[in-house]
Amino acid sequence: MRQSNQRVGIAYTTYILIALNLLVYAVEIKFGGSQNSIALERLGALIPEKVLAGEWWRLIGANFLHYGSFHLATNMLSLFFIGRLIELSLGAKYYLTIYLFSGIGSMLTFSLLALKLGLSNVFLVGASAAIMGLIGAVLAISLQIWLRKRHSVTAKRRLQQVILIIIIQFIFDNLIPQVSFHSHLFGFIIGFAISSVLVSIKFKLKTNNQ
């Protein structure tokens, strides 16, 4: 029996991100608990007023904090599956760019919106916005594949399935009070926009190298 020489990729960046989230969660517990608003505020929860007052580090820190074990578990499970898919499809550099820009960009956009609407008591934590950016990347990849293979039934069906999953995701986001619909939406839009550019570049480079 001949063994394949093709190496199976390992999504190291995804595992590192999961490890960082778990580490930060352990710090939350040490500082008073993951549902302790005072502890979360000290560690970097997103508070729009504080962000625009100069505490810009909250735009990063809030992406690694979670409110309770269920919040952490659902986000890390999503990151495990979606993150590995995007990392192995686009590479660690593009993947990390999409993840960080989606998370930080969403936090900033949400802060500006909250202040404009007069929502001074908003308190936001979680990796959800960054993960929604990765879902935006899934759509960007599926769309680029369909644009290049418009006569492919498989490509069309895959794109339709991705769109359906995204619609269902946003319906649930809108129904669950604890979920920040706007931060998820901003993360998705930013992730899709960045990914569309990066995926197009990657496909062009791949075509030129063939």
N, C-alpha and C positions, 0 to 999 in steps of 0.2 A: 504494500500500500504506500503510495507516494504522499508525503506530508507537504502541506502548503507552506510556502516560505513567507506568505503574507502575515505580517504582525498585526494583532488585534490592538487597536488604539485604546489607551487608558486615559480617562478624563481626569487628569491630575488637578486641573484648575477647579473643577467642580467639587472634588473631594476637599480641596483646601478651603474653598468658600464654605462648605458645610461644616468643616472643622472650626473655622473662625466663628461661625454663628453659634456653634455649640459651646465654644470657649467663652464667648460674650455672655451666653445664657448662664453659664456657671458663675460668671462675675456678677450677674444680676442677682442670683440666689445669695451670693456672699454679701452683697450690699443691701439686702433687705427683702428680696423676693421679686419675681418677674411680674407680679401684679401690684407692686408697690410703686405708685406714681412718683413719689419723691425720689426713689432709687433710679427709676427710669429717666427722670428729668436730669439727675446728676450725671448719668452715663451717656446722655446725648439724644434723648427723645426729641422729635421735631416739634418745636413750639414756634410758630411763625413770627411772633413778636421778638423773640430772642434771636432768631436767625437774622432778621433785618436790623437788629441792634448790634450785630457784629459777630454772633456766635455761629459762623458759617460751618464749623465742624459738625454741627448737628445734621447737616444735609447728608453727611457720610455716616455718622454714628447711628442715626435712626434706622438705617437699612440693615443693621446687624443686631438690633434689639427686638425682642418678642414679648408679647403680653400673654404669659401662660404657656404651659407645655403643649396644649392642643394647637395653638397658633404656631409655635415652633415646629411641631411635628408635621403639620400640613404643608408648611412652606418648604421644609427640608425635603419632604417626599416629592414635592413638585420640582424642586431644584435638582434632585437626584435624577429624575427621568428627563425633564426638559433640558436641564443644563448639560447633561452628557450628550444629548442629541445635537445641540447647537455646537458644543465644543468640538466634537468629533467631525461635524460637518464643515465648520468654518475655521477651526484652529483656535488655539488658546488666546492669541492676541486679539483677534476679532471678537471672540466670545466675551472676553473680559471687558473690552471696550463697550460692547452692547450692554452688558450687565451693569457696569458702573454708571455709564451715561444715562441709562434708563432710570436707575434708582435715584441718583443725585438730581438729575433733571426733573424727575417727577416731584421730588421733595421741594425743589425750588419753585416750580410752577404752582404746586399746591399751596405753598406759603404765600405767594403773591396773590393767588385767588382768594385765600382765606382772609387776608388783610383787606382786600378790596371789598369783600362781602361783610366785613366787620366781625368775623369769627375769631375773636381774640383768645378764646379758651380751647382751641383745637390742640389735640395731643395725638401724635402719630408715630407709630413704630412698626417695623416689619420689613421683610425682604420681598413682600408681595409685588411692589411696583417694579423692582428689578426683574422679578420672575415674569411679570406681565410683558416686560420688554423682550424677554426671550420668546414669549409666545408670539409677539410681534415679529420676531426673527423667523419663527416657523412659518408664519404667513408670507413673509418676504421671500423665503426660499421656495415655498410651494408656488408662489406667483411667478417667480423668475423661471422656474422649471416649466410651468404651463405656457408662459410666453414663448419659450424656445421650442416647445413640443405641443403646439396647439391642437394637433391632430391625434394626440395621445389620449385615449380614454382614461388610462390609469392616472396621468397627470391631472386631468380635469376632475376626476373623482376625488383624488387626494386633496386638491384645492378646495373642493366643495365640503369635504369632511372637516378640514381645518377651519373654514369659515363657520360651519355649524357649531363646532366646539367653542369657538370664540364667542359666538352669539349666546350660547348657553351659559358660558362663564360670566358674561356681563349681566345676564338676567339674574343669576344667583347673586352677583355682587350688588345689584340694585335692591334685592329683596332682604339681604342680611344687614341689619342696622349697624353692626360693629365694623363692617367692611367699608373702607373709604373708596367709594366708587370713582371719585375724581382722580385720586392718586393712581388707581389701577388704570384708568383711561389714559392719563398722561404718560404713565410708564409704557403702556402698549403703543401709543402713537410715536413716542420718541424711539422706542426699540424698533418699530417697523420702519421709520424713516432712516435711521442709521443703518439698519440691516439691509435695506434696499440698495443703498449705495455700496456697502461692503460686499454684498453678494454679487452685485453687478461687476465690481472690480475683480472679484475672485473668479467669476465665470469667464471674463475676458482674458485674464491671465492664463487660465486653464486652456482656453481655446487657442491662444497664441503659442502655447508650449507644445501643442499637439502636432 
